[in-house]
Amino acid sequence: MFGNNRNELRQVFFNCWRLKKNDLPMDALQTVIASIVELHPEYHHLLEDEKFIDRDFSAELGESNPFLHMSMHIALHEQISTNRPEGICDLYHTLSKIHGDAHSAEHAMMECLGEALWQAQREQKQPDEAAYLDCLKKIAEK
């Protein structure tokens, strides 16, 4: 999104949420980020206190990383808006109908996105778009 520094990336969420709460002007990307934050009230308290900017979140302790979660929403928005990989836009609309709304569909899609990213990192290569789309098709068929 803006670099490789974890705290700089996280600062973007703090800034966008502050802009939204204060009804200040935002560019298109800031608007997307603020709308994603708005859909996650469970994270609002984190974004209102910058001491959380450097916090580690441990999956082993059952904690999910809110910054990773919201970043995955951003990635999905980008994929859907560009239809890349090709066909994801149709799958998104199908999953939105199945799950009743776009936000729930994105949460379902995150399972496949997370798997694709994990595999790519493990194998040190680009994500396999075909496998990613196959995963999305399977959850659309359930």
N, C-alpha and C positions, 0 to 999 in steps of 0.2 A: 504494500500500500504506500509506504513512505520511506522505507529503509529497512535495515536489519536490527536496529537497536530496539529491544523490547520495550523499554520505557518510553521512547519517542513514539512508537506505534500506539502504545496504550494512552499516551497523552492526547492523541487525536480523539479518542472516545471521550475523555474528560472535557476537552474543548468543545466538541460538538454538543455534548449534553448541556454544558453551561450556556452555549449560544441558544439552544432550543428553550431551555428554562427561562432565559431572559428575553425571549422573543426578539433576538437579534438576527440580522441578515446572515444567510448561509449560502454557500455555493451548492451546486448539485450533489456533489459527493458528501458534503457535510449534512445535507438534508437526508440522504439515504442513511447515513450512519445514525443520525439523531432519530430517525423513524424506527430503526432497528432497536436502538436503546429504549425507545418509548414502549416497544412491544415486550420489553423484559423488565417489568417493575421490580423483580427480585434482584436486579443489579443496580438499581438507582442509588441505593445507599453507598455502594462501592464507588460510584462515579461522582459522588458528592463529597468525598473525602480522599484527597490525594495521597494519604498514607498507604492506600491500597495499590498505588501504581507499581510498587516493587514487590508485591506479595506473590509468593509461589503458591500454586494450587496443586494439591496432590491427589492424583487419581487413586493412589493406594489408600488414601484416607477417605475416599468417596466424594472428593470435591471435584466439581467440574470447573474448568477455567472459563470465566465469563468472557474474557477477551478473545479467546480462541473461538468460543461459541458464536459471539457476534461477528467475528471475522469470517467465519464460515457462512453466515448469512450474507455478508457482503460479497463473498466469492460466488455464492449462488445467484445473487442479483446480477452480477456481472455476466455470468454464464448465460442466464436466461435472457438478459437484454441483448446479447450478441448471438444467441443460439449456438454457442460453442461449448461443448461439442455439439455438432449438428444433431438436432432431434431433441435436445434437452428441453426446449421451450414447450414442445408438445407433451413431453412426459410430465413437465411441471404442471401444465393445465390439467392433465389427467389426474395426477396426484392431488391437486387442489380440490377437484371434484370428489375424489375418494375420501379425502380427509376432512372435507367441509370448509377448508379455508387455506389460503396461501401460506400462512405462518406454520400451520401444522404440517403442510406438505413439505416445507423447507426442513422442518425437523426430521421428517422421515428421510429426506434426501441426504441429510448430513451423515447418516450411517454409511451410505455409499461413497460420499465424498471423503469422509474420514478414512475409509478402507482404501480408496484409491491413492490418497496422499501417503498413508502409512506404507503401502506396498511400494510406491515410487521411492520413498525415502529409504526403505529397507534395501531395495535393489539398486539404489543410486542411479535412477533414470527418470525420464518424464512419466507422468501418470498415463496409464493405459486407458485412453478414452473409450475404446470398445468395451473393455471390462466394466468401466464405470457406467456406461449406458446400459449394459446388460444387467447390472445390479439394480439400476433404477427401474428397468422393465420388470424385473422380478418382483420388486415391491409394489409395482402398479398392478400386477396380476394377482396378488394375494387377496 
